[in-house]
């Protein structure tokens, strides 16, 4: 049996708002979605589909799994995230291989922007 990673599901109070943020940031188009849910991409895509699932409670605590987004320029990437409604958490790591900053989407789901050298 061959397994294939087909998607990542993100819990959201407002799936449409959070999906729009990720759609703009990653250039992913909305695919067929179930009522109240939003899917970016399709299961047949080369990249995993992003699924935004409606939940009634807001996020609490640190996100236990997150996306890493590679950018060519860390400062420009951070500006784009903020312009789309996200935020910088204040966490930055400078490594020999590059820079990683922890950002958050409009509902506070953390993710990393990474600029590799």
N, C-alpha and C positions, 0 to 999 in steps of 0.2 A: 504494500500500500504506500502510495506517495502522498505526503501531506503538503499543503500549499497555504502560505499565509495569505488570506484573502481580504482582511480588513482590520480596522481599529474602530472601536465604538467608544464614543465620548458621551457621558451623561450630561444633560443640559436642562436648565429650567426653560430656556428659550432656544430650541434647536435651530430655528431659522436664523436668528441673530449670530449665533456661534458658527454655524455653517457658512454664512456669508463672509465672516472674518477669514476662515480657513480657505474658502474658495478664492478670495482675493489674494491672500498671502501666497498660496501655492499654485494659483492658476488652474484649479480643478473645477470642472463643470459639474453641475448637479445631474445625477442620474435618476432613474426611476426610484421613487421613494414611497414608503407606506404612509398612510395618513398620520400626521403629527411628527413624523420622523423626517430627516433629511439625509440623503446619501450623496456623497461626492464621488463620482466615478462609478464604475460598474464592476461586478465580480470578474468579468472577462478582461479587464484592463491589466497591463503589465504591473502598474503600481497597485498596492493594496487600496481598497475602497475605504473612505472615511464615513463613518455612520454616526449621526447625531441623534441620540435617543432621549426622548422627553422623560424627565423625572420631576417630582414635585418639590424636592428639597434642594437648596443651594449647596454647592461644594463646601466641604469642611475639611481642613487639614491639608497636608501636602499630597499632591498627586503621586500615586505609587508607580505609574508607568507613564512615560511621556514620549513625545515625538522629538527628534533632532532634525533641525532644518539647517542645511548648509547655505551660507551666503558668501558672496565675493568680498563684501565690505561690511564689517560688523556694525559700524556706526550707521551706515545707510540702512541696513537691515533692521536695526533697532528703531530708527525713525519710521520706517514703513509699518512696523508692528504697532507703534503708538498711533500713527495716523489712521490705522484701521480699527482702533478702539481697544487695542491691547495695552500692556504695560510692562515696564522693567521692574523686576523684583528687587534689584539692588545687588544680586549675586553675579559675580564675574570671576572666571578662572582663566589665568594666563598660563599656557603650557608651551613647551618647546614646539609642539606640532601645530599650535594655533590658539585661538581665543574662543571661549565658550561663555555665553551670558544666558541667564535664566530669565525668560520672559513669561507672560501670562496672556491668555486669550481674554475676551470680554467677561467671561464668568470666572476667571481666576485659575483656569487649568494651566499649569506650568508646562513649558516646553523649552528646549535649548536652541539658541541660534549659535552656529559654529562657523568660524572662519578659519580654514586650515591653510597653513603656509606651504 
